[in-house]
Amino acid sequence: MSAKDEINKLKKEIERHNFLYHSKNNPEISDAEYDALYQRLKSLESNLSSSEDSPTKTVGSKPSKGFVKHTHLKPMLSLSNVFNEEEFNKFEERILKRANIDKVIYAVEPKFDGIGISLTYEDGVLTKAVTRGDGEVGEVVTENIKTISKIPQKLTFNVPKVIELRGEIFFNLDDFDSINKNIEKEGGKTFINPRNAAAGTLRNLDVGIVKQRPLNIFLYALGGTSNDFSIDSHQDFIAFLEKNKLPTNDLISFGDAVKAASSVKKILDSRETLNYEIDGAVVKVNDINLQEKLGFVSKAPRWAVAWKFPASEKFSKVNDILFSVGRTGIVTPYATIEPVLISGANISNVTLHNLDELKRLDIKVNDTVLVKRAGDVIPQITKVNQEIRDGSERPVTVPEFCPSCGSELREDGPFLRCHAGMNCPAQLFGYFEHFVSRKAMNIDGLGYKINTHLINLGYVKKVADLFKLERHETELKSLEGFGEKSIDNLFASINNARKPKLETFINALGIPEVGETTASSLARHFKEFQSLRSASLDDLLQLDSIGEVVAKNIIKFFKNDPVGIDDLLDQIEIENYVASADSHLDGVRIVITGSFTEFSRDELKDIIKSKGGIPSSSVSANTNYLLYGEKAGSKFKKATELGVELVDETKIKDFLKI
């Protein structure tokens, strides 16, 4: 996968998790996993470029539609992360250099794993409570917040005309357990973790239910204020909160960089004894004037960081080891374990990747294992505690036949593989899910539930059947949970997908290692589908962006035809690739470097693509042009050495003909 493909994939994944976290209050991954995804995206973008809509430049997610919206007086921004003392020291070096000072005093406090809230007091009276939302606009939840007895309805000390106070809503862990037990008794669906419970309660439209659940809060930051309020330091702000009987955290401390690092360690050491969840510490410059001098970069202040803690590790018991079948036929072992709460999420399934991992761990059913959530996208088992085995453990039974279709499995390197293709229900389901996804054929209305029904009922045995579903219209509309309107909308979406662009169709085919970018390159080169389908290995290797492995994957895919392409082509009409009328850059490879006054890099890339050009991330002998602005750096040097034609910003408009 190219860096650009990975960036696009990460952006989509992070945006989805932002939406689930901030708008749906239903996160699928832990903060540690999210941080790993975010840091990977940030690293890739540092070598290429980031668009303005990148998750690294935006905050949160747009608020949902259930509550009245309100704009914060000042945005509720995110924080940049550090993960160790070395990274924190670099953060301090930047502050000292930018402010031209020798020493900084910091405030250090826990980073709570809850829901951000903004409280507005006018003439001392609590008038509005607003969720963080997307950082600019949140949802008004004032009545629910007023159920928290710790929050005073009126301020009495140093009262300004208007003041916004920022804090975190959460549940104490023992309260969270009690809430879930009560829900379970009533036959309801329990919350996954305390943060999820706090979010669901805070946004519950029934104040009566909110009153039954003891929401908690810590205040920790100042938002917008009227001009009649000023303060010199964060320490003074904490004193202001305390004098107004607003709840603050007792682990807050103040001191220089050495004291700050020590305070972070103290908070980390206390983590397992606290009655609430934290995932790090916040270190911020104490002096308010210095904060204002340092200002902000992108979506985060320069004067504060989140010092993130390593993810928790906990032991659990292996209940069973099972095997699942993926879209490409790979059969992956995974362990079902006694549910364990790690970094705010209940873990009950952990992948074991492949046969080599099974052998490396020497894992057995009933083993006690150490489970970790850090660095990787999914939970992992890092250790088997073999010292406490008691004889009840059972060896893993590696299947000889596919658990989905019963076909004989074959070893493929460290993997097991089912070769039944679309005759295997699990592979058909995985392939079908990819084919209809937004970046592929973009067919709305085909979620997990209806996909499962279509396959289990035999209505879809290959993807071409999707375009023949209208013959099952009566049966579909009679299915429980599927209304007539939703099925009509589904049919409309299917019909809209009958004329895909060539690059869209290539991507939808799901050829191994052929993503959006490669599909676009193939479409641009071959122009029409049959030319690609009949291409030889040598034909494919003519493309600079296609290596031997990908080329062989394409040849093998069309030779084996696992999806029934001819039947599919009978149902759709593929639009051939047509370059724009102004296609003077057709097939020209162009690298962009440096910063520009009139364009962002992404704007330049879009213009180049619209004119048939190929934006590339790195300079090579195949590069035709380098567009460069200020601070061009190493790419400019390499392009000069290779004799690549250079275009500076003064000539870009003429070069692009815009």
N, C-alpha and C positions, 0 to 999 in steps of 0.2 A: 504494500500500500504506500502510495506517495505521501509526502508530508502534507500536501494540500488536501488530499483525500482524508487523511487522518484528522486534520484541522476541521474539515467540514463535518466529519462524523462526531468529533468531540463537541463541536458547537451545538449540534443537534441534541446530543445526549445531555449536555450540561443545561441547555435551555429547557429540556423536558424535566430534568430534576429540579431546576429552579421553579418551574410551574408547579410541580408536585409539592415542593417544600413550602413555597410562599403563598400560592393561591389555593391549592387543594389540601394543604396541611397533611399530606400523606406521603412522606418520603419513602423511597424504595431502597436507598442506600444510606450508609452512615456518613457523618461529616468527614471522617478520615478518607473514605472512598471518594467523596466529592472533592476533597482537597487534592487527592492524587490525580483525578481527572483534570481539575482546574490548573494544577501546576504543569501537567503535561501540555495542555493547550497553550499556556503562557510561554513555555519553553519553545514550542514549535513556532509560535507567532513572533518570538524574538529573532528568529532566523529568517522569517519571511515578512509578513505584515499582518496587522489585525484590522478588521473592518469596524466601523463605528457601532455595528450591532452585535459585535462579539461579546460573549458573556464576560470577558475580561474588562470590558468597558461599560457594562451595564450593571445595575443593582437589582437583585430580586426578580420579581415577576409581576406582570400587570395584575392588579386586584381583580377578584372575581366579581360577579354581578349581584350578589345577595344583599349587600349593604350600601348605604349612602357613601359616596366617595368624598374625600377631603384632601386638599393639598397641604403638605407640611410647610411651616414657615421657612424651615431650612431642610434640605434633603437629609434623609436618614441613610448615610453612606455605609458601605462595607469597609473592611479593614484589609490591608495587605497582610500576608502571613510570614512568620519566621518559624523555624522548627528546631533551632538549636542556638547555643550561645554565639557561635561564629556568625550566623546570619544576623543575630541581634546586634553584634558589634559593628557589622557593616551598616546596619540601620542607623546606629548612633554616629558613625563616621560621616554619613550623609548629612545628618542634622548639624553636626559641628562645622562641617565645611560650608553648608549653605548659610548658616546663621553667623559664621565667623566667630565662634565662641569656643571656650575650652572645656566647659562642663555643663551637663544637663541634669536637672532633677526630674524624676519620673514618678508617676502614680501607677501602681500595679494592683490589679483586682482580678478576680476570676472571670472567665468568659463563660457565661451561663448558656446552657443548651435549652433555650426556651423560645418565646415569641416576642419579637420587638414591639414596643408600644410607645406612643407619644401622648403625654398628658398635657393639655392646655388649661392654664388658669388665667382667668380674666378678672382683674381687680380682686385677686386672691381666691376666686371661686372656681372650682373645677367645672369647666363647661364642655370639654370635649376629650375623648380618648380615641386615638386613631392607630390602627395597625400600621406596620411598616410598609406593606404593599410593595410597590416597585421602587421604593426609596423616595419618590416624588409625591405619589398619591397613595393613600391608604384607605381603609374602611373604618367608618365611625362605629365604635362598639362601646359608647359611653355607658349605657345602662348596664351592660355586663360588667364593666370595670367597677362600677359603683357597688357591686356585690362584695368587693374585696375590702374588708373592714380596715385593713392596714393603711389604705389610701385616704388621707384627710380630704374632706370636701372643701375645706377652706384653709388658706395659708394665713399665717399671722405675723411672720417675721420678714422684714425687708421686702415687702410685697410690691412687685412692679405692676404696671398696667396690664401687660401680657407676658406670659412666659410659657415655653414648651419644655417639658422635662421628659427625658428618654429613659426607658427602663426595659426590663425583661419579665414577661409573665411565664410562670412555671408551676409545676406541682412538686411538692415534696414527695420523695419516693414512697414513704409509707402511705401517704394520701392516694398516690397513684395505684398502689396495690389494693387499697380499700375500694376505690372507684371501680376497678376491673372486677373485683369479687362481687360487688353489687350488680354490675351489668350482667355478669355470668349467671347469677341467681335468677335474674329476670329473663334469661334466654336471649340477651342481646349480643351484639358483636363487640368484643373487648378491644381496647386500644393497643396498638403495637408497642408504644413506648411513651414515656412521660411527656415528651414534646408534642407528639401526636395528640395526646389527651388534652393538653393545654390549648392547642390550636383548635381542636374540635369544640371544646367548651367555650372558648372565647368567642367563637363565631357561631355559636348556637343561637337560633332565633327565639328560643324559649328561655326567658330570664329565670323562670322557675327552676329549670334544670341547672342553670349556671349557679344559682344560689345554693344548690345541694352539693356543689363540688368546690372545695376550698382552694381556689386559685391563689397563687402567691406572687409577690413582685419584689424586685430590687430596682432602685433607681440608680443611674450611674453616669448620665450625660446631660448636658445642656443643649437644647435646640435653639429655636429662634426666640428673641425677646424684644420688648419695646425698648426705646432709648433710655428709659429711666432705670435700667438695671445694668450694673457693671460688676465685674468680679475679676480678681487678679490671678487666681490660680484654681486648679481643680481641687486642691485641698480646701480652699475657701468654699467652693461649690458644695463639697460633701458636708461641710459644716452648716451651710445654708439649708441643705436637705434635712439634716438631723434636727436643726432648730425648728423646722416646720413639721417635725415628726413624720417625715417620709422615710420609708424603709431603705436602708443602705446595707451593704455587706460588710461584715466585721473582719474580713481577710484583706481589706485594702491597706496598702502601705505606700510610703513615699521615700525616695532616696536616689542616689546616683546610679550609674550603670551596674556597678558591682552589687549594690543593695537590691537593684531591680532583679538581677539574675538570681540572687539568693531568695528573693520573695517568690519568684516563679517556681523555684524548686520546692519551696514550702507549700505552695498551693497544690503542686503536683503530688507531693507526699500525703496531703490531706484528702486527696480525691476520693479514695475508697471509703473514707469515714464520713463524708458529707451526706446530708439527707436530700440532696438535689444533684442534678447532673451538670457537670461542666466538661468542656472539651479543650480547655486551654486557659491562658491568662491574657488580659489586655494590658499592654504597656503604653502609656501615653505621656507626652510632655506635660509637666505640671503647670508651667507658666502659660497663661492664656494669651498674653501678648506675643510670646514666642510661637505659640500655635498659629496665630493669625499671620505672623511673618513667614512661617514655613508653608502655609497654605495647603493646597490639594494637588494631586495628580490623578488624572482619569477619574475613577469613582471612589478614591480613597484619600484620606488625609496623609500628609507627609509626616505628621507628628505623632502618629500612633500605629501600633501593629498588634496583631493577634499572635501570641506565642502559642502555637498549637501543640498539644501534647500527643505523644505516641498513642496509638489505639490500644485499648485494653486487650489483654489476652485472658481467656478463661478456659478452664477444663470442662469437658462434657463427656457424656457417654454415647458411644456409637450404637444406635438401635439396629441399623441394617446398612448394607451397602448394595445399592441398586445401579441400574444402567439405563441411560436415556439416549434416544436417537435424534441426531440433529438433521438439518436440511440437506447436508451433503452426504449423509449416511454414516458419519462418524458416531460411534457408540461410546459415550462418556460415562465413566463410573462416578457416583456421588454417594456421600454418606448422609443418612438421616440420623440426626443426633437429638439428644434431649434438649429441648429449647433452652437457649441461654441468651441473656441480654448483654450485648456488647456494643459499646459506643451508641447506645440509644436505639438499637434494633434487635428484635428477637431473631436469633439464628436457629434454624432447624434443619437446613440442608446445606451441605458444603461439597463443592466439586472436588474430585480427585484427579481430574485432568485426563490421565491416560494410564496404560498398563505399567509404564516405567515408574510413575508416581506411586502406584499400588505397591510395587516391589521395593521402592526406596523407603517408604514409610513402614513396610511390613505390617500393615494395618489389618485388624480383624474385627468382626462383629463382636460387640460388648467391650471393646477396648475403651480406655479412658484417653482422651486426646486433648491437646491444647489447640484452641481455636483463636485465630487472630484476624483482625480487620485493619490492615494498614498497607499502603503502597499499592496493593493489588486492587482491581476493580471489584472483586468478589471475595467473600470470606475464604480463608484457607486453613487447613490443618497443618500446623508446623511441627508437631511432635506427638508421638505415641508414647504414653507412659507405660512402658513394658514392665517396669519394676513392680507394679501392683497387680499384674495379671493373676487371676485366681483359678484358672482352669475352665471358666465358663465361656471363654472366647472361642469363636468359630472362624475358620479361614474363609476368605472371600471365594465365592463360587463364580468364576468367570464364565459368562454364558457362551454357548456354542452357537446359539441361534438368536436371531434378532428378537428383542422383547416386544417389538411392535408388530412385525409381520411374520415372524417365524422362519425367515430365510437364514441359511447358514452364514455365519460371520467369518470373515477372514482377517488375519492380522495384516496391517499396513503400517510398517515401522512400529512406533510405540502405540499405535491406535488399533482398535477394532473397527471394522467397517461393514455395513450392510450394503450389498450391491443390488438391492431390489428396486432402487430408484423410486419412481412415482407409484409403484405397486406397494410401497411401504407407507402405511397411513401417517406415520410420524414424519417421514421425509416429505410426503405430499403436503401435510399441514405446514411445515416449516417453509417449504418452497412457495406455497400459496400465500402465506403471510408476507413473504418478501415481495412477491410479484405485485400485490395490490397496494403496497406501501406508498407513502406520499412521494418519495424520491424515485419510485418506479412508475407503475401505471396510475397511481393516485386515485384509487377507487374508494370513495367514502362509504361508510355503512357496513364495512366488513371487519368487525372486531372479533375477538377471540370466540365469543359465544356463537355467533352465526357461522363463523368459519368451521367450528367444530360440528355444528349441525349439518352443514352442507356436505362435509366429508363423511360423517357417520351415516347419514341417510343415503349416501351413494350418489348424490346429485353432482358432486364434483370428484371425478376420478383422475382428471388431468386439467391443466389450466384452461384449455380451450372450452371446457364445459362451463366455465364461468360466463361465457358469452352466449350460452344456450339456456340460461336459468329461467327465462320467461316461460318455458314449457312447464315449469314447476310452480308457476305463479300461485295457483290455487292452494297447493299444499303449503307453500311458504307463508302465505297470509294466514293460514289456519294454525301455524305453530304458536304455542304459548309464549308470550313475551315479545312477539314480533307483530307490530301493528301494520295495517294496510298502508298507511302513509310511509312508514319506514321502508317497506319493501318497494314501494313506488319510487322513493328517493334512491334506493339502491340500484334499481334498474336504470334510472336516469343517469346515475354516475357511471354505470357499466357502459352504457351507450356513448357517453362522452369520452370514454377511454378507447373507443374503437379506431381512432386515428392518431396513434402515438407518433411523436417525432422519433426519428431513427435512433438518436442517442438515448432517448428515454427507453425505448424498447430493448436496446442492447443491455442497458443497465438492469432492466426488469428480468432479463433472462437468467440472471444469477450465475453467470459463468464465474468459476472460482478466480478470485483476485482481479476481477474486472468490475471496478466501481464507477462512480459518476465521471471522474476525470478521464479514465481510460476509455470508457464508453464514448465520451465526447470526441476523443482523439480518433477512435476507430470510425466514428460517423463522418468526421471531417475528411478522413483519408479515403474511405471506400464509397462514400456518398449514398449508396443504396444497399439494402440488406443482403441481397443475393450475392453481391460482389464480396462482402465480408464472409458470408457462409461458405463460399467456394474458394476462399483464399488459401494459399499454400503457406507452409511454415516460412519460406523465404519471403513471401509477400508480406506477412505480418512483421517480420524482422526488419522490414524497410522503415518502419515507424521508430523514431528515436525513443518514444515513450514505452515501447513494448520490448520486454526482455524475453529470453528463451523460455523461461518457466511459464510466463503468462501466455506466450504464443502457443506453447504446447497445450496449455489448458483450453484455449479457444478451439484448437484443432480437435482435441479429444471430445470436447463438449458437442460440437456439431456432428462428429462421427457417431457418437453414442446416442445423441438426441434424446436425453432423458425426459424431455417435456412434451414431445409430440409437436414439433414446430410446424409441419405442414398443416395439421389440423387447426393449429392456432392461427396460421396465416389465412385460412379460409374465413376466419371470423373478424379479422381486423384489416386495416389498410395503413401500412406504415408510410409516413411522410419522409421522402428522401431528404437527405441533408442538402440544403441550399444556402450558399454563402450570401451575405448581404450584397445589395447592389454595389456598395462601396467595399469591395473585397480585395483591395490592393495589398493587404497583409496576409492573404490566405496561405496558411502553412508556414508563416514566418515565425521563428522562435525568438521571443523577446524577454529579456530580463529587466526588471525594474529595481533600482536601488537608490538610497538617499531619501531626502524629504523635499517636497515640492510646495510652492506657495499657492498654486491654483487647483491642484488635484490631490486627492488621497491616492495611495497605491491601488486600493481596490477600485476606485473610479477609473484609473488608467487600465487596469486589468479588464474591466468590463468593456471599455471602449475597444481595446485590442481584440477581445473575443468577438465583439459585434462585427468586426471587420475581417474576421477569419483568421486572426493571428493566434499564436499559442503562447500565453504568458508562462514563463518558466521560473523556477525558484533559484536555480543555480547556473553559474556561467560554465560553459564547456565549449569544446571545439565545434559543437553543433549550434551554438548560439549565433543568431544573425545580427541582433542589435542589443545594445544596452542603453536604456533610458535612465539618466542619472540626474539627481538633484544634489542638494547640499549634504555633506557628510556621507559621500558615496562609499567610502571604506574599501574593504578587501575585494568586493565584486568588481569595482572599477579597476583596481590594480590587475586582477586576473584577466579582465576583458582586454585591457591594454596589452598585456603580455601575449594574449592569444590573437591579437589583431582584430578583435570584434569591433564592428562599426559603432561609434558612440554618438548618442543624441542627447544634448543637454536640454535643460528646461526651456530655454529660449526658442528651441527648434521643435519642441514636442508637438505643438498645434499643427505646424506644417507637415511634420512627419505623419501624424495621425489623420490629417485632412479634416480637422474639426474647426 
